[in-house]
Amino acid sequence: MGQCEELPRGAPRGPPARPRAVCRGSRGAGLEERHAALTRRLAAKQGEKGRYVKLYAQGLVDDEELEILKMDRPQLL
């Protein structure tokens, strides 16, 4: 046979040995941009949640309004 080593059937195979540099090509730049965008969105959501919690703690938002908010934006609270 050639230079390839035959593995018996059912033998565990690990991940392919691939240099990290190959994975960091143009696709890596797109992933970094996406990560940055998602991080900004998460920070905005957390800020909005913090504002509503503060308004509720101050008594400016009552339980009914908070329930409506929870129904409108379930991912927020």
C-alpha positions as CSV (number, residue, x, y, z in Angstrom):
1,M,0.0,0.0,0.0
2,G,1.0,3.7,-0.2
3,Q,1.8,5.9,2.7
4,C,-1.7,5.7,4.3
5,E,-2.1,3.4,7.2
6,E,-5.2,1.2,7.2
7,L,-7.3,1.3,10.4
8,P,-9.3,-1.7,11.4
9,R,-13.1,-1.3,11.1
10,G,-14.6,0.4,14.2
11,A,-11.3,1.9,15.2
12,P,-11.8,5.3,16.9
13,R,-10.7,8.2,14.7
14,G,-9.6,11.5,16.2
15,P,-10.1,14.8,14.6
16,P,-8.1,15.4,11.5
17,A,-4.6,16.9,12.1
18,R,-5.1,20.3,10.5
19,P,-2.9,23.4,11.2
20,R,-4.8,26.3,12.9
21,A,-3.4,28.7,10.3
22,V,-5.6,27.0,7.7
23,C,-8.7,27.6,9.8
24,R,-7.9,31.3,10.3
25,G,-8.2,32.3,6.7
26,S,-10.9,34.6,5.3
27,R,-13.6,32.7,7.1
28,G,-12.0,33.5,10.4
29,A,-12.3,37.2,9.8
30,G,-16.0,36.8,9.1
31,L,-16.4,34.9,12.4
32,E,-14.6,37.6,14.3
33,E,-16.9,40.3,12.9
34,R,-20.0,38.1,13.7
35,H,-18.8,37.6,17.2
36,A,-18.2,41.3,17.7
37,A,-21.7,42.1,16.4
38,L,-23.3,39.5,18.7
39,T,-21.4,40.8,21.6
40,R,-22.7,44.3,20.9
41,R,-26.3,43.0,20.6
42,L,-25.9,41.1,23.9
43,A,-24.6,44.2,25.7
44,A,-27.6,46.2,24.4
45,K,-30.1,43.5,25.6
46,Q,-28.4,43.4,29.0
47,G,-28.6,47.2,29.3
48,E,-32.2,47.2,28.4
49,K,-33.0,44.5,30.9
50,G,-31.0,46.5,33.6
51,R,-33.1,49.6,32.8
52,Y,-36.4,47.7,33.2
53,V,-35.2,46.1,36.5
54,K,-34.2,49.5,37.8
55,L,-37.6,51.0,36.8
56,Y,-39.4,48.1,38.5
57,A,-37.3,48.5,41.7
58,Q,-38.2,52.2,41.8
59,G,-41.9,51.4,41.4
60,L,-42.2,53.2,38.1
61,V,-43.2,49.9,36.3
62,D,-45.9,47.8,38.0
63,D,-46.4,44.0,37.9
64,E,-48.9,44.2,35.0
65,E,-46.5,46.2,32.8
66,L,-43.7,43.8,33.7
67,E,-45.9,40.8,32.6
68,I,-46.7,42.5,29.3
69,L,-43.0,43.1,28.8
70,K,-42.3,39.5,29.5
71,M,-44.9,38.4,26.9
72,D,-43.6,40.9,24.3
73,R,-39.9,40.1,24.8
74,P,-39.5,36.6,26.5
75,Q,-35.8,36.5,25.7
76,L,-35.2,39.8,27.6
77,L,-36.4,38.8,31.1
